[in-house]
Amino acid sequence: MASWRLKVGGNTDKELSLSMDDLKRYEKVGYTVVIQCSGNGRSFFEPRGFGGQWKNGSMGNVTWAGARLKDFLNNAGIKAGSVDISFDGLDLPLWLWCLIWSRVFPSTKRSMMISSSRMR
């Protein structure tokens, strides 16, 4: 964790590179919420969509605690005209895993690529 950083930048007055210790200095706030899989109801789609075929059942409760996003953004100084925020992490979107898989194993059929990329 010593080298890990949360980077905040873009249309901001300054870029931030926050360590875990930096994050712990922010006010800790907790929220208890219901979370739900974005795939709920996917099995009812026509035509059938790709992904787990959930009906109505993937949801639960969670208590999240930590620093607020708005505190990071305020410290970075969001400029006028900002309209959205993007999040990037170590996990890659499915389409990118499929692309990587197809480059490493070019003779593999598409259905195998998708299935294998979901099992990362």
Biopython code that builds the backbone (N, CA, C, O; Angstrom):
import numpy as np
from Bio.PDB.StructureBuilder import StructureBuilder

atoms = [
    (1, "MET", "N", (0.818, -1.201, 0.000)),
    (1, "MET", "CA", (0.000, 0.000, 0.000)),
    (1, "MET", "C", (0.860, 1.263, 0.000)),
    (1, "MET", "O", (0.353, 2.354, -0.261)),
    (2, "ALA", "N", (2.118, 1.131, 0.281)),
    (2, "ALA", "CA", (2.978, 2.320, 0.372)),
    (2, "ALA", "C", (3.053, 3.084, -0.952)),
    (2, "ALA", "O", (3.172, 4.309, -0.950)),
    (3, "SER", "N", (2.984, 2.377, -2.070)),
    (3, "SER", "CA", (3.085, 3.059, -3.362)),
    (3, "SER", "C", (1.726, 3.343, -4.001)),
    (3, "SER", "O", (1.671, 4.021, -5.028)),
    (4, "TRP", "N", (0.631, 2.846, -3.427)),
    (4, "TRP", "CA", (-0.700, 3.040, -3.984)),
    (4, "TRP", "C", (-1.107, 4.510, -3.866)),
    (4, "TRP", "O", (-0.811, 5.154, -2.860)),
    (5, "ARG", "N", (-1.778, 5.040, -4.878)),
    (5, "ARG", "CA", (-2.252, 6.426, -4.864)),
    (5, "ARG", "C", (-3.628, 6.517, -5.511)),
    (5, "ARG", "O", (-3.922, 5.818, -6.481)),
    (6, "LEU", "N", (-4.457, 7.384, -4.963)),
    (6, "LEU", "CA", (-5.709, 7.772, -5.583)),
    (6, "LEU", "C", (-5.432, 9.094, -6.272)),
    (6, "LEU", "O", (-5.095, 10.083, -5.620)),
    (7, "LYS", "N", (-5.572, 9.114, -7.584)),
    (7, "LYS", "CA", (-5.279, 10.336, -8.342)),
    (7, "LYS", "C", (-6.573, 11.011, -8.743)),
    (7, "LYS", "O", (-7.492, 10.371, -9.255)),
    (8, "VAL", "N", (-6.635, 12.298, -8.508)),
    (8, "VAL", "CA", (-7.794, 13.112, -8.860)),
    (8, "VAL", "C", (-7.282, 14.231, -9.748)),
    (8, "VAL", "O", (-6.373, 14.966, -9.361)),
    (9, "GLY", "N", (-7.857, 14.367, -10.932)),
    (9, "GLY", "CA", (-7.389, 15.398, -11.851)),
    (9, "GLY", "C", (-8.373, 15.583, -12.978)),
    (9, "GLY", "O", (-9.512, 15.121, -12.914)),
    (10, "GLY", "N", (-7.926, 16.258, -14.002)),
    (10, "GLY", "CA", (-8.788, 16.540, -15.145)),
    (10, "GLY", "C", (-9.096, 18.019, -15.188)),
    (10, "GLY", "O", (-8.184, 18.846, -15.190)),
    (11, "ASN", "N", (-10.365, 18.359, -15.221)),
    (11, "ASN", "CA", (-10.792, 19.761, -15.282)),
    (11, "ASN", "C", (-10.806, 20.341, -13.863)),
    (11, "ASN", "O", (-11.851, 20.715, -13.330)),
    (12, "THR", "N", (-9.604, 20.402, -13.271)),
    (12, "THR", "CA", (-9.454, 20.847, -11.885)),
    (12, "THR", "C", (-8.378, 21.920, -11.786)),
    (12, "THR", "O", (-7.550, 22.070, -12.685)),
    (13, "ASP", "N", (-8.400, 22.660, -10.689)),
    (13, "ASP", "CA", (-7.365, 23.670, -10.455)),
    (13, "ASP", "C", (-6.018, 23.026, -10.173)),
    (13, "ASP", "O", (-4.978, 23.559, -10.558)),
    (14, "LYS", "N", (-6.034, 21.872, -9.496)),
    (14, "LYS", "CA", (-4.791, 21.156, -9.202)),
    (14, "LYS", "C", (-5.077, 19.658, -9.193)),
    (14, "LYS", "O", (-6.195, 19.216, -8.931)),
    (15, "GLU", "N", (-4.023, 18.893, -9.488)),
    (15, "GLU", "CA", (-4.153, 17.436, -9.439)),
    (15, "GLU", "C", (-3.756, 16.954, -8.055)),
    (15, "GLU", "O", (-2.827, 17.475, -7.438)),
    (16, "LEU", "N", (-4.485, 15.937, -7.575)),
    (16, "LEU", "CA", (-4.188, 15.335, -6.286)),
    (16, "LEU", "C", (-3.649, 13.924, -6.504)),
    (16, "LEU", "O", (-4.069, 13.222, -7.423)),
    (17, "SER", "N", (-2.720, 13.524, -5.650)),
    (17, "SER", "CA", (-2.225, 12.152, -5.609)),
    (17, "SER", "C", (-2.212, 11.777, -4.135)),
    (17, "SER", "O", (-1.283, 12.118, -3.404)),
    (18, "LEU", "N", (-3.261, 11.065, -3.703)),
    (18, "LEU", "CA", (-3.497, 10.822, -2.284)),
    (18, "LEU", "C", (-3.085, 9.409, -1.879)),
    (18, "LEU", "O", (-3.463, 8.433, -2.528)),
    (19, "SER", "N", (-2.312, 9.309, -0.807)),
    (19, "SER", "CA", (-1.952, 8.006, -0.241)),
    (19, "SER", "C", (-3.085, 7.539, 0.666)),
    (19, "SER", "O", (-4.026, 8.289, 0.924)),
    (20, "MET", "N", (-2.996, 6.319, 1.143)),
    (20, "MET", "CA", (-3.996, 5.813, 2.074)),
    (20, "MET", "C", (-3.991, 6.649, 3.364)),
    (20, "MET", "O", (-5.046, 6.923, 3.935)),
    (21, "ASP", "N", (-2.812, 7.042, 3.807)),
    (21, "ASP", "CA", (-2.739, 7.901, 4.999)),
    (21, "ASP", "C", (-3.417, 9.250, 4.750)),
    (21, "ASP", "O", (-4.074, 9.786, 5.642)),
    (22, "ASP", "N", (-3.261, 9.802, 3.535)),
    (22, "ASP", "CA", (-3.952, 11.057, 3.189)),
    (22, "ASP", "C", (-5.463, 10.866, 3.276)),
    (22, "ASP", "O", (-6.174, 11.718, 3.809)),
    (23, "LEU", "N", (-5.947, 9.744, 2.751)),
    (23, "LEU", "CA", (-7.394, 9.485, 2.763)),
    (23, "LEU", "C", (-7.930, 9.396, 4.188)),
    (23, "LEU", "O", (-9.048, 9.831, 4.464)),
    (24, "LYS", "N", (-7.146, 8.841, 5.075)),
    (24, "LYS", "CA", (-7.582, 8.682, 6.466)),
    (24, "LYS", "C", (-7.696, 10.018, 7.196)),
    (24, "LYS", "O", (-8.324, 10.090, 8.253)),
    (25, "ARG", "N", (-7.108, 11.058, 6.654)),
    (25, "ARG", "CA", (-7.204, 12.395, 7.270)),
    (25, "ARG", "C", (-8.526, 13.095, 6.951)),
    (25, "ARG", "O", (-8.904, 14.047, 7.633)),
    (26, "TYR", "N", (-9.217, 12.630, 5.933)),
    (26, "TYR", "CA", (-10.523, 13.203, 5.588)),
    (26, "TYR", "C", (-11.561, 12.750, 6.614)),
    (26, "TYR", "O", (-11.406, 11.715, 7.262)),
    (27, "GLU", "N", (-12.611, 13.541, 6.744)),
    (27, "GLU", "CA", (-13.705, 13.164, 7.641)),
    (27, "GLU", "C", (-14.287, 11.822, 7.187)),
    (27, "GLU", "O", (-14.545, 11.624, 6.000)),
    (28, "LYS", "N", (-14.492, 10.907, 8.130)),
    (28, "LYS", "CA", (-15.088, 9.606, 7.826)),
    (28, "LYS", "C", (-16.597, 9.714, 8.001)),
    (28, "LYS", "O", (-17.086, 10.125, 9.054)),
    (29, "VAL", "N", (-17.325, 9.341, 6.959)),
    (29, "VAL", "CA", (-18.782, 9.416, 6.946)),
    (29, "VAL", "C", (-19.312, 8.028, 6.602)),
    (29, "VAL", "O", (-18.718, 7.328, 5.782)),
    (30, "GLY", "N", (-20.418, 7.624, 7.215)),
    (30, "GLY", "CA", (-20.992, 6.314, 6.932)),
    (30, "GLY", "C", (-22.398, 6.416, 6.368)),
    (30, "GLY", "O", (-23.170, 7.302, 6.735)),
    (31, "TYR", "N", (-22.714, 5.496, 5.472)),
    (31, "TYR", "CA", (-24.038, 5.403, 4.873)),
    (31, "TYR", "C", (-24.456, 3.935, 4.856)),
    (31, "TYR", "O", (-23.652, 3.071, 4.508)),
    (32, "THR", "N", (-25.679, 3.646, 5.220)),
    (32, "THR", "CA", (-26.229, 2.310, 5.065)),
    (32, "THR", "C", (-27.203, 2.370, 3.897)),
    (32, "THR", "O", (-28.132, 3.178, 3.886)),
    (33, "VAL", "N", (-26.977, 1.506, 2.919)),
    (33, "VAL", "CA", (-27.754, 1.571, 1.678)),
    (33, "VAL", "C", (-28.130, 0.175, 1.203)),
    (33, "VAL", "O", (-27.570, -0.825, 1.652)),
    (34, "VAL", "N", (-29.084, 0.129, 0.292)),
    (34, "VAL", "CA", (-29.423, -1.098, -0.422)),
    (34, "VAL", "C", (-28.680, -1.042, -1.745)),
    (34, "VAL", "O", (-28.733, -0.037, -2.454)),
    (35, "ILE", "N", (-27.985, -2.127, -2.074)),
    (35, "ILE", "CA", (-27.309, -2.194, -3.368)),
    (35, "ILE", "C", (-27.985, -3.266, -4.202)),
    (35, "ILE", "O", (-28.519, -4.242, -3.673)),
    (36, "GLN", "N", (-27.955, -3.073, -5.506)),
    (36, "GLN", "CA", (-28.641, -3.989, -6.408)),
    (36, "GLN", "C", (-27.791, -4.187, -7.650)),
    (36, "GLN", "O", (-27.213, -3.232, -8.168)),
    (37, "CYS", "N", (-27.714, -5.400, -8.121)),
    (37, "CYS", "CA", (-26.964, -5.698, -9.336)),
    (37, "CYS", "C", (-27.623, -5.012, -10.534)),
    (37, "CYS", "O", (-28.844, -5.038, -10.684)),
    (38, "SER", "N", (-26.803, -4.407, -11.373)),
    (38, "SER", "CA", (-27.355, -3.753, -12.561)),
    (38, "SER", "C", (-27.943, -4.770, -13.535)),
    (38, "SER", "O", (-28.663, -4.399, -14.462)),
    (39, "GLY", "N", (-27.638, -6.055, -13.328)),
    (39, "GLY", "CA", (-28.184, -7.101, -14.188)),
    (39, "GLY", "C", (-29.542, -7.620, -13.744)),
    (39, "GLY", "O", (-30.110, -8.487, -14.408)),
    (40, "ASN", "N", (-30.083, -7.109, -12.627)),
    (40, "ASN", "CA", (-31.407, -7.569, -12.209)),
    (40, "ASN", "C", (-32.406, -7.329, -13.327)),
    (40, "ASN", "O", (-32.476, -6.237, -13.890)),
    (41, "GLY", "N", (-33.172, -8.353, -13.639)),
    (41, "GLY", "CA", (-34.172, -8.256, -14.700)),
    (41, "GLY", "C", (-33.632, -8.559, -16.083)),
    (41, "GLY", "O", (-34.394, -8.596, -17.049)),
    (42, "ARG", "N", (-32.306, -8.780, -16.199)),
    (42, "ARG", "CA", (-31.711, -9.006, -17.514)),
    (42, "ARG", "C", (-32.312, -10.229, -18.202)),
    (42, "ARG", "O", (-32.403, -10.258, -19.429)),
    (43, "SER", "N", (-32.722, -11.236, -17.435)),
    (43, "SER", "CA", (-33.264, -12.446, -18.056)),
    (43, "SER", "C", (-34.613, -12.199, -18.726)),
    (43, "SER", "O", (-35.087, -13.043, -19.487)),
    (44, "PHE", "N", (-35.231, -11.061, -18.454)),
    (44, "PHE", "CA", (-36.515, -10.732, -19.071)),
    (44, "PHE", "C", (-36.358, -9.956, -20.376)),
    (44, "PHE", "O", (-37.354, -9.699, -21.053)),
    (45, "PHE", "N", (-35.134, -9.577, -20.746)),
    (45, "PHE", "CA", (-34.903, -8.775, -21.953)),
    (45, "PHE", "C", (-35.162, -9.583, -23.211)),
    (45, "PHE", "O", (-34.895, -10.784, -23.257)),
    (46, "GLU", "N", (-35.681, -8.922, -24.224)),
    (46, "GLU", "CA", (-35.830, -9.501, -25.556)),
    (46, "GLU", "C", (-35.235, -8.511, -26.541)),
    (46, "GLU", "O", (-35.740, -7.390, -26.616)),
    (47, "PRO", "N", (-34.221, -8.835, -27.287)),
    (47, "PRO", "CA", (-33.510, -10.104, -27.256)),
    (47, "PRO", "C", (-32.695, -10.241, -25.965)),
    (47, "PRO", "O", (-32.382, -9.248, -25.309)),
    (48, "ARG", "N", (-32.364, -11.458, -25.619)),
    (48, "ARG", "CA", (-31.636, -11.747, -24.390)),
    (48, "ARG", "C", (-30.290, -11.020, -24.388)),
    (48, "ARG", "O", (-29.544, -11.082, -25.365)),
    (49, "GLY", "N", (-29.987, -10.336, -23.294)),
    (49, "GLY", "CA", (-28.739, -9.592, -23.174)),
    (49, "GLY", "C", (-27.611, -10.466, -22.661)),
    (49, "GLY", "O", (-27.845, -11.510, -22.053)),
    (50, "PHE", "N", (-26.388, -10.030, -22.912)),
    (50, "PHE", "CA", (-25.211, -10.744, -22.429)),
    (50, "PHE", "C", (-25.062, -10.552, -20.920)),
    (50, "PHE", "O", (-25.458, -9.515, -20.389)),
    (51, "GLY", "N", (-24.509, -11.515, -20.243)),
    (51, "GLY", "CA", (-24.215, -11.400, -18.819)),
    (51, "GLY", "C", (-25.040, -12.362, -17.996)),
    (51, "GLY", "O", (-25.837, -13.137, -18.525)),
    (52, "GLY", "N", (-24.835, -12.298, -16.692)),
    (52, "GLY", "CA", (-25.579, -13.148, -15.773)),
    (52, "GLY", "C", (-27.073, -12.947, -15.959)),
    (52, "GLY", "O", (-27.539, -11.813, -16.064)),
    (53, "GLN", "N", (-27.818, -14.024, -15.998)),
    (53, "GLN", "CA", (-29.259, -13.935, -16.267)),
    (53, "GLN", "C", (-30.058, -13.859, -14.967)),
    (53, "GLN", "O", (-30.840, -14.756, -14.652)),
    (54, "TRP", "N", (-29.851, -12.786, -14.225)),
    (54, "TRP", "CA", (-30.585, -12.552, -12.985)),
    (54, "TRP", "C", (-32.052, -12.296, -13.286)),
    (54, "TRP", "O", (-32.395, -11.732, -14.325)),
    (55, "LYS", "N", (-32.890, -12.703, -12.394)),
    (55, "LYS", "CA", (-34.300, -12.336, -12.479)),
    (55, "LYS", "C", (-34.510, -11.137, -11.564)),
    (55, "LYS", "O", (-34.294, -10.003, -11.992)),
    (56, "ASN", "N", (-34.922, -11.350, -10.324)),
    (56, "ASN", "CA", (-35.165, -10.229, -9.412)),
    (56, "ASN", "C", (-34.330, -10.304, -8.141)),
    (56, "ASN", "O", (-34.626, -9.581, -7.189)),
    (57, "GLY", "N", (-33.289, -11.155, -8.081)),
    (57, "GLY", "CA", (-32.781, -11.482, -6.775)),
    (57, "GLY", "C", (-31.421, -11.044, -6.314)),
    (57, "GLY", "O", (-31.039, -11.430, -5.210)),
    (58, "SER", "N", (-30.664, -10.287, -7.038)),
    (58, "SER", "CA", (-29.320, -9.958, -6.570)),
    (58, "SER", "C", (-29.305, -8.575, -5.926)),
    (58, "SER", "O", (-29.083, -7.567, -6.596)),
    (59, "MET", "N", (-29.542, -8.544, -4.633)),
    (59, "MET", "CA", (-29.490, -7.279, -3.916)),
    (59, "MET", "C", (-29.165, -7.546, -2.453)),
    (59, "MET", "O", (-29.304, -8.672, -1.976)),
    (60, "GLY", "N", (-28.736, -6.519, -1.751)),
    (60, "GLY", "CA", (-28.402, -6.667, -0.349)),
    (60, "GLY", "C", (-28.206, -5.313, 0.306)),
    (60, "GLY", "O", (-28.330, -4.273, -0.340)),
    (61, "ASN", "N", (-27.902, -5.336, 1.581)),
    (61, "ASN", "CA", (-27.643, -4.109, 2.336)),
    (61, "ASN", "C", (-26.159, -4.025, 2.654)),
    (61, "ASN", "O", (-25.492, -5.048, 2.804)),
    (62, "VAL", "N", (-25.657, -2.836, 2.753)),
    (62, "VAL", "CA", (-24.255, -2.627, 3.082)),
    (62, "VAL", "C", (-24.113, -1.302, 3.824)),
    (62, "VAL", "O", (-24.875, -0.363, 3.593)),
    (63, "THR", "N", (-23.141, -1.240, 4.704)),
    (63, "THR", "CA", (-22.768, 0.034, 5.322)),
    (63, "THR", "C", (-21.395, 0.407, 4.791)),
    (63, "THR", "O", (-20.416, -0.308, 5.005)),
    (64, "TRP", "N", (-21.338, 1.517, 4.106)),
    (64, "TRP", "CA", (-20.098, 2.026, 3.542)),
    (64, "TRP", "C", (-19.617, 3.150, 4.446)),
    (64, "TRP", "O", (-20.410, 3.988, 4.874)),
    (65, "ALA", "N", (-18.322, 3.172, 4.739)),
    (65, "ALA", "CA", (-17.770, 4.249, 5.558)),
    (65, "ALA", "C", (-16.436, 4.685, 4.969)),
    (65, "ALA", "O", (-15.617, 3.858, 4.569)),
    (66, "GLY", "N", (-16.236, 5.975, 4.925)),
    (66, "GLY", "CA", (-14.982, 6.496, 4.402)),
    (66, "GLY", "C", (-15.122, 7.959, 4.050)),
    (66, "GLY", "O", (-16.079, 8.632, 4.433)),
    (67, "ALA", "N", (-14.141, 8.424, 3.310)),
    (67, "ALA", "CA", (-14.132, 9.821, 2.889)),
    (67, "ALA", "C", (-15.138, 10.028, 1.761)),
    (67, "ALA", "O", (-15.419, 9.111, 0.991)),
    (68, "ARG", "N", (-15.676, 11.245, 1.673)),
    (68, "ARG", "CA", (-16.648, 11.571, 0.621)),
    (68, "ARG", "C", (-15.938, 12.021, -0.648)),
    (68, "ARG", "O", (-14.924, 12.717, -0.595)),
    (69, "LEU", "N", (-16.480, 11.618, -1.775)),
    (69, "LEU", "CA", (-15.953, 12.039, -3.071)),
    (69, "LEU", "C", (-15.949, 13.550, -3.186)),
    (69, "LEU", "O", (-14.992, 14.130, -3.698)),
    (70, "LYS", "N", (-17.005, 14.193, -2.719)),
    (70, "LYS", "CA", (-17.092, 15.657, -2.872)),
    (70, "LYS", "C", (-15.954, 16.366, -2.145)),
    (70, "LYS", "O", (-15.551, 17.456, -2.552)),
    (71, "ASP", "N", (-15.425, 15.764, -1.067)),
    (71, "ASP", "CA", (-14.302, 16.383, -0.367)),
    (71, "ASP", "C", (-13.038, 16.358, -1.218)),
    (71, "ASP", "O", (-12.291, 17.335, -1.244)),
    (72, "PHE", "N", (-12.790, 15.245, -1.920)),
    (72, "PHE", "CA", (-11.635, 15.192, -2.835)),
    (72, "PHE", "C", (-11.794, 16.218, -3.952)),
    (72, "PHE", "O", (-10.862, 16.946, -4.295)),
    (73, "LEU", "N", (-13.002, 16.253, -4.508)),
    (73, "LEU", "CA", (-13.250, 17.156, -5.638)),
    (73, "LEU", "C", (-13.120, 18.611, -5.220)),
    (73, "LEU", "O", (-12.586, 19.425, -5.973)),
    (74, "ASN", "N", (-13.605, 18.951, -4.024)),
    (74, "ASN", "CA", (-13.448, 20.323, -3.528)),
    (74, "ASN", "C", (-11.979, 20.679, -3.350)),
    (74, "ASN", "O", (-11.567, 21.795, -3.667)),
    (75, "ASN", "N", (-11.189, 19.739, -2.844)),
    (75, "ASN", "CA", (-9.755, 20.010, -2.669)),
    (75, "ASN", "C", (-9.031, 20.172, -3.998)),
    (75, "ASN", "O", (-8.085, 20.953, -4.100)),
    (76, "ALA", "N", (-9.469, 19.443, -5.012)),
    (76, "ALA", "CA", (-8.851, 19.557, -6.331)),
    (76, "ALA", "C", (-9.308, 20.827, -7.047)),
    (76, "ALA", "O", (-8.632, 21.294, -7.963)),
    (77, "GLY", "N", (-10.451, 21.393, -6.638)),
    (77, "GLY", "CA", (-10.962, 22.610, -7.263)),
    (77, "GLY", "C", (-11.589, 22.341, -8.616)),
    (77, "GLY", "O", (-10.986, 22.635, -9.648)),
    (78, "ILE", "N", (-12.786, 21.790, -8.625)),
    (78, "ILE", "CA", (-13.479, 21.506, -9.880)),
    (78, "ILE", "C", (-13.759, 22.816, -10.620)),
    (78, "ILE", "O", (-14.307, 23.758, -10.048)),
    (79, "LYS", "N", (-13.382, 22.861, -11.883)),
    (79, "LYS", "CA", (-13.576, 24.069, -12.692)),
    (79, "LYS", "C", (-14.993, 24.108, -13.268)),
    (79, "LYS", "O", (-15.644, 23.076, -13.431)),
    (80, "ALA", "N", (-15.447, 25.309, -13.567)),
    (80, "ALA", "CA", (-16.745, 25.498, -14.218)),
    (80, "ALA", "C", (-16.748, 24.739, -15.543)),
    (80, "ALA", "O", (-15.732, 24.670, -16.234)),
    (81, "GLY", "N", (-17.890, 24.180, -15.882)),
    (81, "GLY", "CA", (-18.015, 23.450, -17.128)),
    (81, "GLY", "C", (-17.798, 21.951, -16.980)),
    (81, "GLY", "O", (-17.992, 21.205, -17.939)),
    (82, "SER", "N", (-17.397, 21.497, -15.791)),
    (82, "SER", "CA", (-17.235, 20.055, -15.573)),
    (82, "SER", "C", (-18.614, 19.407, -15.597)),
    (82, "SER", "O", (-19.554, 19.905, -14.977)),
    (83, "VAL", "N", (-18.729, 18.293, -16.318)),
    (83, "VAL", "CA", (-20.042, 17.662, -16.463)),
    (83, "VAL", "C", (-20.105, 16.211, -16.011)),
    (83, "VAL", "O", (-21.200, 15.707, -15.759)),
    (84, "ASP", "N", (-18.979, 15.521, -15.899)),
    (84, "ASP", "CA", (-19.031, 14.142, -15.445)),
    (84, "ASP", "C", (-17.714, 13.738, -14.792)),
    (84, "ASP", "O", (-16.721, 14.464, -14.836)),
    (85, "ILE", "N", (-17.743, 12.556, -14.187)),
    (85, "ILE", "CA", (-16.571, 12.011, -13.500)),
    (85, "ILE", "C", (-16.376, 10.601, -14.035)),
    (85, "ILE", "O", (-17.346, 9.859, -14.191)),
    (86, "SER", "N", (-15.141, 10.223, -14.318)),
    (86, "SER", "CA", (-14.881, 8.834, -14.708)),
    (86, "SER", "C", (-13.970, 8.207, -13.659)),
    (86, "SER", "O", (-13.117, 8.871, -13.069)),
    (87, "PHE", "N", (-14.173, 6.916, -13.444)),
    (87, "PHE", "CA", (-13.413, 6.161, -12.458)),
    (87, "PHE", "C", (-12.646, 5.066, -13.187)),
    (87, "PHE", "O", (-13.229, 4.324, -13.978)),
    (88, "ASP", "N", (-11.363, 4.958, -12.933)),
    (88, "ASP", "CA", (-10.546, 3.895, -13.499)),
    (88, "ASP", "C", (-9.907, 3.126, -12.358)),
    (88, "ASP", "O", (-9.538, 3.711, -11.340)),
    (89, "GLY", "N", (-9.774, 1.822, -12.523)),
    (89, "GLY", "CA", (-9.175, 1.000, -11.486)),
    (89, "GLY", "C", (-8.389, -0.140, -12.085)),
    (89, "GLY", "O", (-8.151, -0.181, -13.292)),
    (90, "LEU", "N", (-7.987, -1.070, -11.233)),
    (90, "LEU", "CA", (-7.231, -2.230, -11.698)),
    (90, "LEU", "C", (-8.100, -3.221, -12.436)),
    (90, "LEU", "O", (-7.597, -3.998, -13.248)),
    (91, "ASP", "N", (-9.408, -3.213, -12.168)),
    (91, "ASP", "CA", (-10.295, -4.118, -12.887)),
    (91, "ASP", "C", (-10.630, -3.497, -14.238)),
    (91, "ASP", "O", (-10.868, -2.294, -14.339)),
    (92, "LEU", "N", (-10.646, -4.314, -15.252)),
    (92, "LEU", "CA", (-10.876, -3.828, -16.606)),
    (92, "LEU", "C", (-12.292, -4.142, -17.033)),
    (92, "LEU", "O", (-12.868, -5.130, -16.578)),
    (93, "PRO", "N", (-12.870, -3.316, -17.903)),
    (93, "PRO", "CA", (-14.204, -3.624, -18.421)),
    (93, "PRO", "C", (-14.169, -4.892, -19.279)),
    (93, "PRO", "O", (-13.134, -5.248, -19.842)),
    (94, "LEU", "N", (-15.311, -5.561, -19.365)),
    (94, "LEU", "CA", (-15.409, -6.832, -20.079)),
    (94, "LEU", "C", (-14.917, -6.724, -21.515)),
    (94, "LEU", "O", (-14.208, -7.615, -21.983)),
    (95, "TRP", "N", (-15.275, -5.651, -22.232)),
    (95, "TRP", "CA", (-14.878, -5.553, -23.638)),
    (95, "TRP", "C", (-13.361, -5.531, -23.773)),
    (95, "TRP", "O", (-12.822, -6.040, -24.756)),
    (96, "LEU", "N", (-12.653, -4.939, -22.781)),
    (96, "LEU", "CA", (-11.200, -4.873, -22.853)),
    (96, "LEU", "C", (-10.585, -6.241, -22.581)),
    (96, "LEU", "O", (-9.604, -6.616, -23.222)),
    (97, "TRP", "N", (-11.159, -6.999, -21.625)),
    (97, "TRP", "CA", (-10.683, -8.355, -21.377)),
    (97, "TRP", "C", (-10.849, -9.199, -22.633)),
    (97, "TRP", "O", (-9.968, -9.991, -22.970)),
    (98, "CYS", "N", (-11.967, -9.038, -23.325)),
    (98, "CYS", "CA", (-12.196, -9.802, -24.559)),
    (98, "CYS", "C", (-11.151, -9.452, -25.598)),
    (98, "CYS", "O", (-10.645, -10.338, -26.286)),
    (99, "LEU", "N", (-10.818, -8.172, -25.725)),
    (99, "LEU", "CA", (-9.809, -7.739, -26.687)),
    (99, "LEU", "C", (-8.444, -8.325, -26.334)),
    (99, "LEU", "O", (-7.740, -8.832, -27.207)),
    (100, "ILE", "N", (-8.070, -8.259, -25.060)),
    (100, "ILE", "CA", (-6.784, -8.826, -24.622)),
    (100, "ILE", "C", (-6.751, -10.324, -24.904)),
    (100, "ILE", "O", (-5.776, -10.835, -25.456)),
    (101, "TRP", "N", (-7.825, -11.030, -24.523)),
    (101, "TRP", "CA", (-7.893, -12.478, -24.725)),
    (101, "TRP", "C", (-7.750, -12.819, -26.207)),
    (101, "TRP", "O", (-7.043, -13.761, -26.563)),
    (102, "SER", "N", (-8.422, -12.053, -27.071)),
    (102, "SER", "CA", (-8.385, -12.353, -28.499)),
    (102, "SER", "C", (-6.993, -12.126, -29.085)),
    (102, "SER", "O", (-6.627, -12.774, -30.065)),
    (103, "ARG", "N", (-6.214, -11.217, -28.499)),
    (103, "ARG", "CA", (-4.849, -10.986, -28.980)),
    (103, "ARG", "C", (-3.902, -12.086, -28.501)),
    (103, "ARG", "O", (-2.983, -12.470, -29.224)),
    (104, "VAL", "N", (-4.119, -12.592, -27.293)),
    (104, "VAL", "CA", (-3.262, -13.633, -26.738)),
    (104, "VAL", "C", (-3.603, -14.995, -27.335)),
    (104, "VAL", "O", (-2.707, -15.791, -27.614)),
    (105, "PHE", "N", (-4.898, -15.267, -27.532)),
    (105, "PHE", "CA", (-5.369, -16.546, -28.063)),
    (105, "PHE", "C", (-6.231, -16.289, -29.307)),
    (105, "PHE", "O", (-7.453, -16.425, -29.248)),
    (106, "PRO", "N", (-5.605, -15.920, -30.432)),
    (106, "PRO", "CA", (-6.387, -15.518, -31.608)),
    (106, "PRO", "C", (-7.259, -16.613, -32.205)),
    (106, "PRO", "O", (-8.225, -16.299, -32.901)),
    (107, "SER", "N", (-6.958, -17.890, -31.962)),
    (107, "SER", "CA", (-7.768, -18.958, -32.547)),
    (107, "SER", "C", (-8.966, -19.334, -31.676)),
    (107, "SER", "O", (-9.763, -20.188, -32.063)),
    (108, "THR", "N", (-9.102, -18.714, -30.512)),
    (108, "THR", "CA", (-10.201, -19.037, -29.598)),
    (108, "THR", "C", (-11.496, -18.436, -30.114)),
    (108, "THR", "O", (-11.512, -17.309, -30.610)),
    (109, "LYS", "N", (-12.581, -19.191, -29.995)),
    (109, "LYS", "CA", (-13.883, -18.691, -30.429)),
    (109, "LYS", "C", (-14.365, -17.601, -29.486)),
    (109, "LYS", "O", (-13.973, -17.567, -28.319)),
    (110, "ARG", "N", (-15.206, -16.716, -29.981)),
    (110, "ARG", "CA", (-15.712, -15.582, -29.209)),
    (110, "ARG", "C", (-16.404, -16.021, -27.912)),
    (110, "ARG", "O", (-16.186, -15.405, -26.869)),
    (111, "SER", "N", (-17.223, -17.061, -27.955)),
    (111, "SER", "CA", (-17.936, -17.458, -26.751)),
    (111, "SER", "C", (-16.966, -17.866, -25.646)),
    (111, "SER", "O", (-17.227, -17.615, -24.469)),
    (112, "MET", "N", (-15.869, -18.481, -26.007)),
    (112, "MET", "CA", (-14.864, -18.848, -25.009)),
    (112, "MET", "C", (-14.174, -17.603, -24.472)),
    (112, "MET", "O", (-13.868, -17.537, -23.281)),
    (113, "MET", "N", (-13.925, -16.623, -25.319)),
    (113, "MET", "CA", (-13.273, -15.392, -24.873)),
    (113, "MET", "C", (-14.121, -14.699, -23.815)),
    (113, "MET", "O", (-13.603, -14.285, -22.778)),
    (114, "ILE", "N", (-15.397, -14.572, -24.064)),
    (114, "ILE", "CA", (-16.276, -13.876, -23.131)),
    (114, "ILE", "C", (-16.370, -14.641, -21.823)),
    (114, "ILE", "O", (-16.261, -14.049, -20.749)),
    (115, "SER", "N", (-16.569, -15.932, -21.901)),
    (115, "SER", "CA", (-16.688, -16.764, -20.717)),
    (115, "SER", "C", (-15.412, -16.691, -19.884)),
    (115, "SER", "O", (-15.476, -16.535, -18.664)),
    (116, "SER", "N", (-14.262, -16.801, -20.528)),
    (116, "SER", "CA", (-12.998, -16.787, -19.802)),
    (116, "SER", "C", (-12.708, -15.412, -19.216)),
    (116, "SER", "O", (-12.170, -15.310, -18.114)),
    (117, "SER", "N", (-13.060, -14.355, -19.942)),
    (117, "SER", "CA", (-12.766, -13.016, -19.441)),
    (117, "SER", "C", (-13.605, -12.694, -18.215)),
    (117, "SER", "O", (-13.177, -11.902, -17.375)),
    (118, "ARG", "N", (-14.784, -13.283, -18.089)),
    (118, "ARG", "CA", (-15.623, -13.048, -16.922)),
    (118, "ARG", "C", (-15.092, -13.779, -15.693)),
    (118, "ARG", "O", (-15.464, -13.441, -14.570)),
    (119, "MET", "N", (-14.235, -14.767, -15.887)),
    (119, "MET", "CA", (-13.755, -15.582, -14.784)),
    (119, "MET", "C", (-12.456, -15.069, -14.193)),
    (119, "MET", "O", (-11.846, -15.756, -13.373)),
    (120, "ARG", "N", (-12.024, -13.910, -14.576)),
    (120, "ARG", "CA", (-10.736, -13.388, -14.134)),
    (120, "ARG", "C", (-10.612, -13.517, -12.688)),
    (120, "ARG", "O", (-9.591, -13.131, -12.119)),
]
sb = StructureBuilder()
sb.init_structure("model")
sb.init_model(0)
sb.init_chain("A")
sb.init_seg("    ")
for serial, (resi, resn, name, xyz) in enumerate(atoms, 1):
    if name == "N":
        sb.init_residue(resn, " ", resi, " ")
    sb.init_atom(name, np.array(xyz, "f"), 0.0, 1.0, " ", f" {name:<3s}", serial, name[0])
structure = sb.get_structure()
